[in-house]
């Protein structure tokens, strides 16, 4: 049931934001430096950056956990790349939000309202593939 084209498949896992000489890498570093430099409690950063996010997520992670209605247009195969009926290429990095907050809360005893985070990675829509 996939609607992912071969061209889109070649872009998966490129992680351009992690390739030292790519412009996205420099933007990524500036954003990280800003947040790590400006959100400190004493000498400890109060910010977490997740930049190794996998592009394939579940329908639940991408839509259900973020309360996207079942009839919302973004769920349509005309708007979202589906791997199969249960997995898709994330349309936004918020698809990882709930899982990452649960992990942080358990590992570091953070409360969700006090946890600052930034998710960096590509996102896929049928009309545009982030480059």
C-alpha distance (Angstrom), angle and dihedral (degrees) to the residues before:
residue distance angle dihedral
X1 . . .
X2 3.82 . .
X3 3.79 120.0 .
X4 3.82 94.5 -172.6
X5 3.78 112.5 125.3
X6 3.83 123.6 -139.8
X7 3.83 89.5 -113.5
X8 3.80 91.4 56.8
X9 3.81 90.4 47.4
X10 3.82 90.0 58.0
X11 3.83 89.6 58.5
X12 3.82 95.9 52.8
X13 3.77 115.5 108.1
X14 3.81 94.7 11.5
X15 3.83 90.2 127.2
X16 3.79 91.9 -167.5
X17 3.81 89.8 175.1
X18 3.82 87.6 67.0
X19 3.85 98.3 48.2
X20 3.79 106.5 100.5
X21 3.80 99.0 -138.2
X22 3.81 98.3 41.3
X23 3.85 118.3 103.7
X24 3.82 90.7 -125.7
X25 3.81 88.9 58.5
X26 3.81 90.7 58.0
X27 3.79 92.3 47.8
X28 3.81 89.2 47.7
X29 3.82 91.2 51.9
X30 3.82 93.0 48.2
X31 3.80 91.4 51.4
X32 3.82 92.3 47.8
X33 3.80 92.2 46.7
X34 3.79 91.4 49.9
X35 3.79 94.9 51.7
X36 3.81 95.8 39.8
X37 3.81 89.9 47.1
X38 3.80 97.4 46.4
X39 3.80 104.5 36.5
X40 3.78 105.8 61.9
X41 3.77 132.8 141.9
X42 3.77 101.3 -159.9
X43 3.79 103.8 -44.2
X44 3.82 94.8 -29.2
X45 3.81 121.6 98.9
X46 3.80 112.9 -122.6
X47 3.77 92.8 -157.6
X48 3.79 133.8 82.7
X49 3.80 124.2 -156.5
X50 3.79 120.8 -157.8
X51 3.80 109.2 -165.3
X52 3.79 102.0 154.1
X53 3.80 97.5 71.3
X54 3.80 117.1 153.3
X55 3.83 115.0 -122.8
X56 3.82 94.7 -138.3
X57 3.80 115.7 75.9
X58 3.78 135.8 161.5
X59 3.78 124.0 -95.0
X60 3.79 85.9 -114.6
X61 3.83 93.0 55.9
X62 3.80 94.9 45.2
X63 3.81 98.8 42.4
X64 3.81 119.3 -1.0
X65 3.81 99.4 50.9
X66 3.82 88.5 50.1
X67 3.82 92.3 49.7
X68 3.81 96.0 -115.1
X69 3.84 105.5 167.2
X70 3.81 117.3 -111.0
X71 3.82 90.8 -119.3
X72 3.83 95.8 47.7
X73 3.80 114.2 130.1
X74 3.82 92.3 -127.4
X75 3.83 89.4 69.9
X76 3.79 91.3 61.7
X77 3.82 118.9 109.4
X78 3.81 84.0 -127.8
X79 3.83 88.5 66.3
X80 3.82 105.3 28.3
X81 3.80 133.6 50.5
X82 3.81 108.5 -124.6
X83 3.82 121.6 -160.3
X84 3.82 89.0 -170.3
X85 3.81 136.6 -38.7
X86 3.82 93.9 -63.4
X87 3.84 104.4 33.0
X88 3.79 135.4 51.1
X89 3.78 143.8 164.9
X90 3.78 105.5 -86.1
X91 3.78 115.0 -104.2
X92 3.82 91.9 -157.7
X93 3.80 138.9 7.2
X94 3.82 89.5 -112.8
X95 3.81 85.3 81.7
X96 3.83 85.7 81.3
X97 3.80 95.6 44.6
X98 3.80 102.0 95.1
X99 3.82 94.4 44.5
X100 3.82 93.4 47.0
X101 3.80 93.1 48.4
X102 3.80 90.8 51.0
X103 3.82 90.7 50.1
X104 3.81 92.3 47.5
X105 3.77 93.3 47.0
X106 3.81 92.0 50.9
X107 3.81 96.3 42.2
X108 3.78 100.2 39.9
X109 3.78 102.6 20.6
X110 3.82 90.7 -119.1
X111 3.76 120.7 163.2
X112 3.83 111.4 -131.2
X113 3.81 92.3 -120.5
X114 3.81 91.4 54.7
X115 3.81 98.2 45.9
X116 3.79 117.3 101.3
X117 3.78 116.2 -165.3
X118 3.76 142.3 164.6
X119 3.80 124.5 -157.7
X120 3.79 116.7 -156.2
X121 3.78 124.9 -171.0
X122 3.78 146.2 96.5
X123 3.76 122.6 -65.1
X124 3.78 128.2 -156.5
X125 3.78 132.3 -142.9
X126 3.76 127.3 163.5
X127 3.78 91.9 -115.8
X128 3.84 96.8 47.5
X129 3.79 137.4 19.1
X130 3.81 113.2 -156.9
X131 3.79 108.9 -119.4
